[in-house]
């Protein structure tokens, strides 16, 4: 399926799903007299904005390189993830603030008991958001889209927050009135945790963070097996948005011609990009072997 079609399909499913779910949860929270469900509805509303941001980030990041951006636009995904993380962070703080204020006021005993519709809304939300998580995660991996992957985890955080709503509403219905407000605080922590993970990942990728020793060793082993490569002297990797750049120094026989050394490097370059789809570009420097090896020396 073409990338643009997948992105549009994911965006449509995300926006329509979240709008309908937000409306239902807000209705259930108001009619069912549940502060936890109203907080949960606000969280779902933030998902609508998050999906818009994910759509924008993915579309722009796929644009080809131009004179102003010769290295491409992949880092736009990091910017989109930062915006998404901040939306989640602010949403979580606001929800937690309302819950804590209600608990500290001691007025929760006088609050009405939530109705069954609020409990039903929590169950519907858990099932729906978990399904949206797996759906978005599946296509995010196909697109290699970090921002849509972040959006998928946003759906998962909403499902987990609805679990908190379910517990809080159920506890309040059983006579533990403080549970409804406590659920809002629990939802706050779930949202803040996801926001932290998204922000941390986006910042790391904007700082040219290495892909890690295990990943680099995998590339090193692959390059070492290529014809003409005597050794891998230097290998550095860095994240560039959702893509990877690699700087590589390989060692070749010092007795071969410049053209032959170039052919070896070009073969290594092409083979890496063919076998590691996430790698956008490889910069290769060729080093000669340290010792002079000639046919006469071999015969001695």
Secondary structure, DSSP 8 states (H G I E B T S, - for coil): --HHHHHHHHHHHHHHHHHHHHHHHHHHHHHTT-HHHHHHHHHHHHHHHHHHHHHHHHHHHTS---SS-TT-STTHHHHHHHHHHHHHHHHHHHHHHHHHHHHHHTGGGGS----HHHHHHHHHHHHHHHHHHHHHHHHHHHHT-HHHHHHHHHHHHHHHHHHHHHHHHHHHHTT-THHHHHHHHHHHHHHHHHHHHHHHHHHHHHTT----HHHHHHHHHHHHTSTT--EEEEEEEEEETTEEEEEEEEEE-TTS-HHHHHHHHHHHHHHHHHH-TTEEEEEEEEEE-SS---HHHHH-
